[in-house]
Amino acid sequence: MRHGLEIPCGGGTLTVADLVALGELAERAGWDGVFLEDYLVHHAGDDPPTWDPWLVLAAIAGRTGRVRLGTTVTALPRRRPAKLAREVLTLDHLSGGRAGVAVGVGDPADRGLAAFGEPTDLRTRAAMLDEGLDLLVGLLGGEPVTHHGVHYRAEGVALRPPPVQSPRVPVWVGGSTQAKAVLRRAARADGIVPYKLTDTDGWSDFTPDEVAALVAALPARRADGQPFDVAVGGRRRRSDERAERAYLTQLAQAGATWWLEYVPAADPAAMRAAVLRGPLR
């Protein structure tokens, strides 16, 4: 199981230079991946500083040589799939084949939807995600794509040059596993970034048994023979590191391929300290 960092794309006093430095530091500290949030307006505070994740990841790519780079999660219904595919393919080449993208319907609390006139109705966003996912997956393979849908069209167009990665840049699908559509979409992609809703705090950890059941419900390998990723976590590290390490070992045994540790927006020095701790292996 690999260990990645989930880092806010803004909030607090974060500057764009701070974010790039955190990505560079993550590689030195032994992390396997750096994944940024994707918001036009960060969700915390009153219009705090917010940075474009793909430009930040491009800068990180130039300062690193090993870590995976991507987002968790990009709201595909507020993006043009072809434009997103072009950005991801460019990052794939800049990074020497280390790019990926996770997509979903979007956070219901994302102020960047209503504020800019984007669809907020869940049914509409779900339909756009279903259609956009097929188009994105096709375009990230570098082959000609023809698509005639309700929301998007493509007329035998290919985005060249083809990706560094073969057969394509990996696409993960994020969302609540209580929604059957999330598993259905993920099975058409290359991985899943799942979360579990609760009635109290909004989300909770997956148990190892739940991860094993999730792995059993999804393809162990893609149709092309490549591994299928299950990336769990998305929270900050617990204080009891011995118990946390034992829990992560159980998740790996259950079939999780990634653990994602969240670094909340805070004073840049505190965020650097969290990254410098390195992964719990």
SELUM-918476 format. One record per residue (C-alpha): residue number from 1; residue in one letter; x negated, z negated, y. Coordinates in steps of 0.02 Angstrom, whole numbers. Layout:
<nodes>
{node NUM A {X Z Y}}
...
</nodes>
This chain:
<nodes>
{node 1 M {0 0 0}}
{node 2 R {-65 49 171}}
{node 3 H {-48 -57 327}}
{node 4 G {11 13 493}}
{node 5 L {46 -54 667}}
{node 6 E {208 -24 760}}
{node 7 I {172 -31 946}}
{node 8 P {295 -21 1092}}
{node 9 C {285 130 1204}}
{node 10 G {307 18 1355}}
{node 11 G {370 -148 1418}}
{node 12 G {283 -292 1502}}
{node 13 T {129 -239 1599}}
{node 14 L {68 -110 1473}}
{node 15 T {-26 35 1551}}
{node 16 V {-55 199 1464}}
{node 17 A {-240 156 1454}}
{node 18 D {-194 -7 1365}}
{node 19 L {-98 90 1232}}
{node 20 V {-239 212 1201}}
{node 21 A {-363 68 1188}}
{node 22 L {-250 -21 1062}}
{node 23 G {-247 135 954}}
{node 24 E {-435 150 957}}
{node 25 L {-453 -36 920}}
{node 26 A {-333 -23 772}}
{node 27 E {-449 95 681}}
{node 28 R {-599 -18 709}}
{node 29 A {-499 -168 646}}
{node 30 G {-458 -82 482}}
{node 31 W {-276 -29 506}}
{node 32 D {-219 127 415}}
{node 33 G {-92 191 542}}
{node 34 V {-33 178 721}}
{node 35 F {151 212 752}}
{node 36 L {229 209 925}}
{node 37 E {409 182 978}}
{node 38 D {491 331 1061}}
{node 39 Y {597 290 1213}}
{node 40 L {623 376 1380}}
{node 41 V {665 206 1454}}
{node 42 H {598 54 1363}}
{node 43 H {732 -61 1297}}
{node 44 A {660 -224 1364}}
{node 45 G {681 -273 1546}}
{node 46 D {738 -179 1700}}
{node 47 D {660 -4 1687}}
{node 48 P {487 -67 1636}}
{node 49 P {336 49 1624}}
{node 50 T {367 172 1481}}
{node 51 W {247 304 1413}}
{node 52 D {270 463 1313}}
{node 53 P {216 427 1133}}
{node 54 W {155 602 1093}}
{node 55 L {37 611 1241}}
{node 56 V {-28 436 1200}}
{node 57 L {-52 483 1017}}
{node 58 A {-146 640 1069}}
{node 59 A {-266 532 1170}}
{node 60 I {-286 412 1023}}
{node 61 A {-321 559 907}}
{node 62 G {-472 605 1014}}
{node 63 R {-544 430 996}}
{node 64 T {-513 401 810}}
{node 65 G {-550 489 647}}
{node 66 R {-455 400 509}}
{node 67 V {-290 316 558}}
{node 68 R {-123 401 531}}
{node 69 L {-30 436 694}}
{node 70 G {157 452 724}}
{node 71 T {318 375 786}}
{node 72 T {443 252 716}}
{node 73 V {569 311 761}}
{node 74 T {605 466 866}}
{node 75 A {790 491 906}}
{node 76 L {805 672 850}}
{node 77 P {977 702 930}}
{node 78 R {901 684 1104}}
{node 79 R {759 804 1064}}
{node 80 R {753 991 1036}}
{node 81 P {689 1002 856}}
{node 82 A {583 1156 893}}
{node 83 K {498 1072 1041}}
{node 84 L {468 914 940}}
{node 85 A {396 1018 798}}
{node 86 R {276 1103 918}}
{node 87 E {216 934 983}}
{node 88 V {193 863 808}}
{node 89 L {100 1017 747}}
{node 90 T {-15 1008 897}}
{node 91 L {-52 825 858}}
{node 92 D {-84 873 677}}
{node 93 H {-222 992 733}}
{node 94 L {-292 874 865}}
{node 95 S {-306 735 735}}
{node 96 G {-372 841 593}}
{node 97 G {-216 818 486}}
{node 98 R {-166 638 524}}
{node 99 A {3 665 609}}
{node 100 G {178 619 552}}
{node 101 V {348 590 629}}
{node 102 A {494 476 586}}
{node 103 V {667 523 647}}
{node 104 G {837 441 658}}
{node 105 V {1002 444 751}}
{node 106 G {932 334 889}}
{node 107 D {951 154 940}}
{node 108 P {1130 119 999}}
{node 109 A {1056 11 1137}}
{node 110 D {940 149 1199}}
{node 111 R {980 164 1384}}
{node 112 G {894 331 1387}}
{node 113 L {1043 409 1298}}
{node 114 A {1188 374 1416}}
{node 115 A {1076 370 1571}}
{node 116 F {1028 553 1547}}
{node 117 G {1194 616 1480}}
{node 118 E {1141 623 1297}}
{node 119 P {1273 602 1161}}
{node 120 T {1311 420 1122}}
{node 121 D {1447 446 992}}
{node 122 L {1375 401 822}}
{node 123 R {1467 539 730}}
{node 124 T {1399 671 848}}
{node 125 R {1221 603 839}}
{node 126 A {1230 594 649}}
{node 127 A {1285 777 639}}
{node 128 M {1142 827 756}}
{node 129 L {1018 728 651}}
{node 130 D {1077 808 488}}
{node 131 E {1060 982 561}}
{node 132 G {902 948 660}}
{node 133 L {814 870 510}}
{node 134 D {827 1030 409}}
{node 135 L {761 1132 554}}
{node 136 L {618 1010 590}}
{node 137 V {561 1001 408}}
{node 138 G {560 1190 397}}
{node 139 L {464 1217 559}}
{node 140 L {332 1087 514}}
{node 141 G {285 1193 364}}
{node 142 G {229 1338 473}}
{node 143 E {337 1466 383}}
{node 144 P {475 1574 460}}
{node 145 V {638 1480 481}}
{node 146 T {812 1549 501}}
{node 147 H {947 1425 547}}
{node 148 H {1123 1455 612}}
{node 149 G {1205 1289 648}}
{node 150 V {1328 1206 765}}
{node 151 H {1194 1127 873}}
{node 152 Y {1035 1228 840}}
{node 153 R {981 1406 800}}
{node 154 A {822 1487 740}}
{node 155 E {801 1673 706}}
{node 156 G {663 1696 579}}
{node 157 V {534 1609 688}}
{node 158 A {375 1522 630}}
{node 159 L {270 1399 730}}
{node 160 R {90 1452 705}}
{node 161 P {-44 1407 667}}
{node 162 P {19 1319 511}}
{node 163 P {-11 1132 494}}
{node 164 V {-176 1060 437}}
{node 165 Q {-82 959 308}}
{node 166 S {-6 1045 157}}
{node 167 P {130 1089 128}}
{node 168 R {186 1019 297}}
{node 169 V {172 874 418}}
{node 170 P {264 728 335}}
{node 171 V {435 682 403}}
{node 172 W {507 508 374}}
{node 173 V {688 458 404}}
{node 174 G {728 289 481}}
{node 175 G {890 191 473}}
{node 176 S {991 55 390}}
{node 177 T {997 65 202}}
{node 178 Q {1177 5 207}}
{node 179 A {1220 180 268}}
{node 180 K {1222 299 120}}
{node 181 A {1184 444 237}}
{node 182 V {1011 370 273}}
{node 183 L {960 380 90}}
{node 184 R {1033 554 77}}
{node 185 R {933 614 227}}
{node 186 A {773 528 172}}
{node 187 A {782 613 2}}
{node 188 R {772 780 95}}
{node 189 A {616 724 188}}
{node 190 D {450 644 143}}
{node 191 G {482 459 165}}
{node 192 I {594 322 231}}
{node 193 V {575 186 362}}
{node 194 P {718 72 310}}
{node 195 Y {792 -83 390}}
{node 196 K {925 -203 332}}
{node 197 L {1063 -261 447}}
{node 198 T {1130 -439 439}}
{node 199 D {1275 -529 522}}
{node 200 T {1161 -656 606}}
{node 201 D {994 -598 677}}
{node 202 G {1024 -411 664}}
{node 203 W {894 -376 529}}
{node 204 S {798 -463 390}}
{node 205 D {656 -434 268}}
{node 206 F {682 -337 109}}
{node 207 T {654 -434 -49}}
{node 208 P {537 -358 -179}}
{node 209 D {688 -327 -291}}
{node 210 E {775 -234 -149}}
{node 211 V {621 -127 -121}}
{node 212 A {613 -88 -308}}
{node 213 A {796 -36 -303}}
{node 214 L {764 71 -150}}
{node 215 V {616 155 -234}}
{node 216 A {722 188 -389}}
{node 217 A {857 269 -281}}
{node 218 L {735 391 -200}}
{node 219 P {617 522 -270}}
{node 220 A {449 451 -321}}
{node 221 R {373 619 -277}}
{node 222 R {435 763 -172}}
{node 223 A {483 930 -246}}
{node 224 D {309 995 -201}}
{node 225 G {227 854 -300}}
{node 226 Q {172 753 -149}}
{node 227 P {206 565 -144}}
{node 228 F {364 498 -61}}
{node 229 D {330 356 62}}
{node 230 V {428 195 79}}
{node 231 A {373 108 240}}
{node 232 V {445 -67 258}}
{node 233 G {419 -207 384}}
{node 234 G {438 -180 569}}
{node 235 R {415 -360 623}}
{node 236 R {275 -469 687}}
{node 237 R {164 -566 567}}
{node 238 R {225 -735 504}}
{node 239 S {119 -888 540}}
{node 240 D {95 -935 357}}
{node 241 E {-29 -799 313}}
{node 242 R {-50 -854 133}}
{node 243 A {136 -835 100}}
{node 244 E {139 -674 199}}
{node 245 R {-3 -601 96}}
{node 246 A {85 -648 -66}}
{node 247 Y {245 -567 -4}}
{node 248 L {153 -406 40}}
{node 249 T {74 -402 -133}}
{node 250 Q {248 -413 -209}}
{node 251 L {310 -271 -99}}
{node 252 A {165 -162 -154}}
{node 253 Q {203 -200 -336}}
{node 254 A {385 -154 -304}}
{node 255 G {333 18 -242}}
{node 256 A {317 5 -53}}
{node 257 T {182 126 9}}
{node 258 W {168 59 187}}
{node 259 W {188 -110 274}}
{node 260 L {221 -93 461}}
{node 261 E {176 -242 570}}
{node 262 Y {252 -249 743}}
{node 263 V {150 -296 896}}
{node 264 P {276 -345 1031}}
{node 265 A {248 -299 1212}}
{node 266 A {154 -441 1294}}
{node 267 D {-1 -473 1395}}
{node 268 P {-126 -336 1344}}
{node 269 A {-254 -469 1294}}
{node 270 A {-128 -547 1174}}
{node 271 M {-89 -377 1100}}
{node 272 R {-274 -340 1076}}
{node 273 A {-294 -506 986}}
{node 274 A {-150 -463 868}}
{node 275 V {-227 -294 827}}
{node 276 L {-400 -369 802}}
{node 277 R {-336 -486 666}}
{node 278 G {-333 -333 553}}
{node 279 P {-213 -305 408}}
{node 280 L {-172 -437 276}}
{node 281 R {-237 -358 117}}
</nodes>
